[in-house]
Amino acid sequence: MDLVVFNDNTRAIRLYRKLGFESILIPELEAQLESERTPSGRRRVVMRKRLKGGA
């Protein structure tokens, strides 16, 4: 399961890590995520959790 979260949303990132998510890079998405960077420098990052029984 993948999700995206703003890189400065530390409370959410901490919660997701506690729930087993890890930050990852998906090369195909990096250009889009970088182009969405806000003037203040905020950008979204991808986090992933492997589900039991999933591929």
Backbone as CSV, one residue per row, in Angstrom:
resi,resn,N_x,N_y,N_z,CA_x,CA_y,CA_z,C_x,C_y,C_z
1,MET,0.854,-1.158,0.000,0.000,0.000,0.000,0.903,1.225,0.000
2,ASP,0.663,2.136,-0.922,1.433,3.372,-0.998,0.570,4.558,-0.597
3,LEU,1.219,5.585,-0.078,0.545,6.852,0.206,1.528,7.974,-0.025
4,VAL,1.012,9.176,-0.173,1.870,10.360,-0.286,1.511,11.326,0.833
5,VAL,2.539,12.012,1.323,2.375,12.941,2.434,3.376,14.073,2.239
6,PHE,3.020,15.281,2.663,3.965,16.383,2.554,5.155,16.134,3.477
7,ASN,6.340,16.462,2.987,7.583,16.167,3.709,7.702,16.905,5.040
8,ASP,6.938,17.971,5.238,7.020,18.687,6.514,5.911,18.295,7.493
9,ASN,5.126,17.309,7.140,4.054,16.837,8.018,4.636,15.751,8.933
10,THR,5.453,16.178,9.866,6.200,15.235,10.695,5.303,14.364,11.577
11,ARG,4.198,14.918,12.023,3.287,14.113,12.865,2.723,12.942,12.070
12,ALA,2.307,13.209,10.832,1.754,12.141,9.991,2.835,11.123,9.642
13,ILE,4.020,11.608,9.285,5.112,10.694,8.929,5.464,9.806,10.108
14,ARG,5.515,10.379,11.297,5.808,9.595,12.503,4.734,8.518,12.721
15,LEU,3.468,8.882,12.537,2.381,7.916,12.685,2.496,6.803,11.651
16,TYR,2.713,7.173,10.393,2.816,6.162,9.336,3.981,5.216,9.594
17,ARG,5.112,5.743,10.063,6.247,4.866,10.373,5.903,3.918,11.510
18,LYS,5.193,4.424,12.496,4.768,3.574,13.610,3.863,2.444,13.119
19,LEU,3.102,2.735,12.047,2.198,1.738,11.480,2.885,0.825,10.457
20,GLY,4.186,1.013,10.256,4.949,0.116,9.393,5.268,0.639,8.001
21,PHE,4.973,1.907,7.716,5.294,2.485,6.412,6.750,2.924,6.389
22,GLU,7.354,2.882,5.191,8.720,3.349,4.975,8.725,4.344,3.836
23,SER,9.607,5.341,3.905,9.770,6.282,2.804,10.467,5.571,1.651
24,ILE,9.969,5.789,0.436,10.568,5.162,-0.741,10.661,6.180,-1.870
25,LEU,11.471,5.860,-2.852,11.545,6.638,-4.085,10.965,5.804,-5.213
26,ILE,10.080,6.399,-5.982,9.556,5.772,-7.192,10.020,6.652,-8.341
27,PRO,11.061,6.214,-9.058,11.651,7.066,-10.091,10.639,7.654,-11.072
28,GLU,9.627,6.891,-11.424,8.625,7.370,-12.379,7.800,8.533,-11.837
29,LEU,7.724,8.687,-10.522,6.939,9.766,-9.915,7.769,10.977,-9.509
30,GLU,9.077,10.829,-9.434,9.915,11.895,-8.894,9.780,13.215,-9.652
31,ALA,9.732,13.173,-10.979,9.610,14.413,-11.757,8.299,15.122,-11.432
32,GLN,7.226,14.357,-11.337,5.922,14.963,-11.019,5.922,15.538,-9.612
33,LEU,6.415,14.792,-8.641,6.435,15.275,-7.263,7.300,16.518,-7.135
34,GLU,8.418,16.538,-7.830,9.299,17.710,-7.769,8.635,18.921,-8.427
35,SER,7.895,18.702,-9.522,7.237,19.821,-10.203,6.103,20.408,-9.370
36,GLU,5.581,19.622,-8.433,4.504,20.090,-7.557,5.035,20.827,-6.333
37,ARG,6.350,20.890,-6.196,6.944,21.562,-5.031,6.350,22.958,-4.903
38,THR,5.943,23.308,-3.693,5.334,24.619,-3.462,6.416,25.684,-3.331
39,PRO,6.053,26.949,-3.465,7.047,28.020,-3.311,7.785,27.971,-1.966
40,SER,7.135,27.449,-0.937,7.779,27.373,0.378,8.719,26.173,0.489
41,GLY,8.787,25.345,-0.548,9.678,24.192,-0.536,8.992,22.887,-0.161
42,ARG,7.713,22.941,0.178,6.984,21.711,0.523,6.857,20.828,-0.702
43,ARG,7.030,19.543,-0.503,6.762,18.591,-1.569,6.266,17.305,-0.946
44,ARG,5.647,16.504,-1.757,5.117,15.246,-1.245,6.163,14.150,-1.384
45,VAL,6.124,13.220,-0.454,6.990,12.047,-0.490,6.100,10.808,-0.449
46,VAL,6.637,9.717,-0.966,5.888,8.460,-1.034,6.308,7.564,0.120
47,MET,5.323,6.922,0.733,5.581,5.944,1.778,4.869,4.655,1.399
48,ARG,5.471,3.535,1.783,4.909,2.229,1.404,4.905,1.292,2.593
49,LYS,3.851,0.472,2.632,3.750,-0.615,3.611,3.362,-1.870,2.846
50,ARG,4.122,-2.909,3.051,3.773,-4.183,2.431,2.704,-4.858,3.289
51,LEU,1.645,-5.273,2.639,0.556,-5.926,3.338,0.776,-7.423,3.367
52,LYS,0.389,-8.056,4.443,0.526,-9.499,4.552,-0.290,-10.173,3.470
53,GLY,0.318,-11.153,2.833,-0.370,-11.880,1.760,-0.333,-11.169,0.434
54,GLY,0.242,-9.960,0.393,0.329,-9.201,-0.861,1.552,-9.588,-1.655
55,ALA,1.539,-9.177,-2.902,2.668,-9.492,-3.781,3.833,-8.573,-3.524
